[in-house]
Amino acid sequence: MATINDDCSDLVKPTVSESRTWMCLICGWIYDEAAGDPEHGIAPGTAWADVSMNWTCPECGARKEDFEMVEI
């Protein structure tokens, strides 16, 4: 008789990576969630929602509210 194994640790779980990109409406600089912005303290994989409201565009100094999600 077969038994059900409750330990699913050996299963490969698909990674649902819905990485998005955000563009500065002032200068066109692109923030890619997958890449982050390590030079300015944002680790790769950081979602846009988790970027501090105090962060500014490294190219022109625009505020976070001056970015719009874009599909690349």
C-alpha positions as CSV (number, residue, x, y, z in Angstrom):
1,M,0.0,0.0,0.0
2,A,1.4,3.4,-1.0
3,T,1.7,6.1,1.6
4,I,1.6,9.9,1.1
5,N,4.8,11.6,2.0
6,D,3.9,14.9,3.8
7,D,7.5,16.1,3.5
8,C,7.5,18.1,0.2
9,S,11.1,19.4,0.7
10,D,12.3,17.3,-2.2
11,L,9.9,18.9,-4.7
12,V,11.2,21.6,-6.9
13,K,9.0,24.7,-6.5
14,P,8.7,26.9,-9.6
15,T,10.0,30.4,-9.1
16,V,7.3,32.8,-10.1
17,S,9.5,35.8,-10.8
18,E,7.3,38.6,-11.9
19,S,10.1,41.1,-11.9
20,R,9.0,44.5,-13.1
21,T,10.7,47.6,-14.4
22,W,10.0,51.2,-13.5
23,M,11.0,54.2,-15.6
24,C,11.8,57.7,-14.5
25,L,9.4,60.0,-16.3
26,I,11.9,62.8,-16.0
27,C,15.1,61.3,-17.5
28,G,14.1,57.8,-18.6
29,W,16.4,55.9,-16.2
30,I,15.1,52.3,-15.6
31,Y,14.8,50.6,-12.2
32,D,14.7,46.8,-12.7
33,E,13.5,44.9,-9.6
34,A,15.6,41.9,-10.5
35,A,18.8,44.0,-10.7
36,G,18.0,46.4,-7.9
37,D,20.4,49.4,-7.5
38,P,23.3,48.0,-5.5
39,E,25.4,51.2,-6.1
40,H,22.7,53.1,-4.2
41,G,21.9,50.6,-1.5
42,I,19.1,48.6,-3.1
43,A,19.8,44.9,-3.2
44,P,18.9,42.8,-6.4
45,G,15.4,41.4,-6.1
46,T,14.0,44.4,-4.2
47,A,10.4,45.0,-5.2
48,W,9.5,48.6,-6.1
49,A,7.1,48.7,-3.2
50,D,10.0,48.0,-0.9
51,V,12.1,50.8,-2.2
52,S,12.2,53.7,0.4
53,M,10.0,56.7,-0.4
54,N,13.2,58.8,0.3
55,W,15.1,57.1,-2.6
56,T,15.7,59.3,-5.6
57,C,16.6,58.6,-9.2
58,P,20.4,58.2,-9.4
59,E,20.5,60.1,-12.7
60,C,18.3,63.2,-12.2
61,G,17.2,63.1,-8.5
62,A,13.5,62.6,-9.3
63,R,11.4,61.2,-6.5
64,K,9.9,57.7,-6.5
65,E,6.5,59.1,-7.4
66,D,8.0,60.3,-10.7
67,F,8.4,56.7,-11.9
68,E,6.0,54.6,-13.9
69,M,5.9,50.8,-14.4
70,V,6.9,49.9,-18.0
71,E,7.1,46.6,-19.8
72,I,10.4,45.9,-21.5
